[in-house]
Amino acid sequence: MKKFAITAAAATALTLTMASAFAETTQATQAPMMLAAGEVTEAKEDVSDTWITTKVKADLVTEKGIPGSDIKVETNKGVVSLSSTTVLTDAQKDTAVAITKKIKGVRDVSADGLKSE
């Protein structure tokens, strides 16, 4: 009976020690995973902004009557900024803004940098 009690106590102690070690290991490995999840969110925003910029640029270049290759497109958190070095007519400027607003993910459009007549 004494042998059984000692064995049971040893097994309990071993189980508690392993459980404690496992808990510490789990906490140590979860912290980097939470950090990685935050980085993934940031990466998704970057990819989304990059996608928006590419899509806007492609749509502007293929639109007839718009000097799309002369329009610079920058996107930050869904806000698209359009600028140009060449002068655009008011109609071209309005068309460029309208095209940009139609792109999925665009939250706002700033056309202050577009030179117009």
C-alpha positions in Angstrom: 0.0 0.0 0.0 2.9 2.3 0.8 4.5 1.6 -2.6 1.2 2.5 -4.3 0.9 5.8 -2.4 4.5 6.7 -3.3 4.0 5.8 -6.9 0.8 7.8 -7.1 2.4 10.8 -5.5 5.4 10.6 -7.9 3.0 10.3 -10.9 1.0 13.3 -9.7 4.2 15.4 -9.2 5.5 14.4 -12.6 2.1 15.3 -14.2 2.0 18.7 -12.5 5.6 19.4 -13.5 4.9 18.5 -17.1 1.6 20.5 -17.2 3.5 23.6 -15.9 6.3 23.2 -18.4 3.7 22.7 -21.2 1.8 25.9 -20.1 5.1 27.9 -20.2 5.9 26.5 -23.6 2.4 27.3 -24.9 2.6 30.9 -23.6 6.1 31.4 -25.1 5.0 30.2 -28.5 1.7 32.0 -28.7 3.1 35.5 -28.2 5.0 35.3 -31.6 1.9 34.0 -33.3 -0.1 36.9 -32.1 2.6 39.2 -33.4 2.6 37.4 -36.7 -1.2 37.8 -36.9 -0.7 41.6 -36.6 2.0 41.5 -39.3 -0.4 39.5 -41.6 -3.0 42.2 -41.2 -0.5 44.9 -42.1 0.7 42.8 -45.1 -2.9 42.5 -46.2 -3.3 46.3 -46.1 -0.1 46.7 -48.1 -1.2 44.1 -50.7 -4.7 45.8 -50.9 -3.1 49.2 -51.4 -0.8 47.8 -54.0 -3.7 46.1 -55.8 -5.7 49.3 -55.7 -2.9 51.3 -57.2 -2.3 48.8 -59.9 -6.0 48.5 -60.8 -6.5 52.3 -60.9 -3.4 52.8 -63.0 -4.4 50.1 -65.4 -8.0 51.5 -65.8 -6.6 55.0 -66.3 -4.2 53.9 -69.0 -6.8 52.0 -70.9 -9.4 54.8 -70.8 -9.6 56.7 -74.1 -9.2 60.4 -73.8 -7.3 60.2 -70.5 -3.5 60.6 -70.4 -3.2 57.7 -67.9 0.5 57.3 -68.3 1.0 60.9 -67.1 -1.1 60.3 -63.9 0.7 59.3 -60.8 -1.3 57.0 -58.4 -0.6 56.5 -54.8 -2.7 54.6 -52.3 -2.5 54.6 -48.5 -5.1 52.6 -46.5 -7.6 52.8 -49.3 -7.2 56.5 -49.9 -6.0 57.1 -53.5 -4.1 60.3 -54.4 -3.9 61.3 -58.1 -1.3 63.7 -59.4 0.0 64.7 -62.8 2.7 66.8 -64.3 0.7 67.5 -67.5 -2.4 69.7 -67.6 -5.8 67.9 -67.8 -9.1 69.3 -68.8 -11.8 69.4 -66.1 -13.6 66.6 -67.9 -10.5 64.4 -67.9 -10.0 65.1 -64.2 -13.6 64.2 -63.4 -13.3 61.0 -65.5 -10.1 60.0 -63.7 -11.8 60.5 -60.3 -14.9 58.7 -61.4 -12.9 55.7 -62.6 -10.9 55.6 -59.4 -14.0 55.7 -57.2 -15.4 52.6 -58.9 -12.4 50.4 -57.9 -13.2 48.0 -55.1 -11.4 49.0 -51.8 -11.1 52.7 -52.6 -12.3 54.6 -49.6 -11.6 58.1 -50.9 -10.0 59.9 -53.8 -7.8 63.0 -53.6 -7.3 64.7 -57.0 -5.7 67.9 -55.6 -2.4 66.9 -57.4 -4.0 66.8 -60.8 -3.2 69.9 -62.8 -6.2 71.2 -64.6 -6.9 74.1 -67.0 
